[in-house]
Amino acid sequence: MASISPSSSNSTSTPYVTDLTKELRLHEVALAELNNHPSSRAVYRKNGNLFFRTTIQTATAMEQKELESAKSKLKGLNSSS
């Protein structure tokens, strides 16, 4: 796993903010990937330690909801600083 050197990190950045930023990027990438698949294709969604087969529309809606949740957490954290 890549590490960030202290000199390149922001002084106000905490590990929690960094984790939320990574989570945001992961959800954005997942949404981009889902948008590039044909709508008739089935995908698998991880829930806990299990994968469940679902449609792209359902997976996209779930990823969008998680992305909005992570954005609101990050916005709340930034506004309280």
C-alpha positions, 0 to 999 in steps of 0.5 A: 500500500502506498504511503503519504509522506508527512511533507506532502500531506496537508497540516489540517488533514487527519487520517479520518479525512483522508479515509473519507476522501479515499472512500469518495474516490472509490464510490466515484470509480465504482459509479463510472465503472457501472455506467460503462456496462450494458444495462442488461448485464448482471453485477455483484454487490458486496454486502459484508463478506458476501457478494449478491447478484443485482442489476446495474440500476440497483448497484448504481443507486446504492453506490450513489447513496453511499457517495452522497453519505460520504460527501455529507460526512466530509462536508460536516467534518470540514465545516466543524474544523 
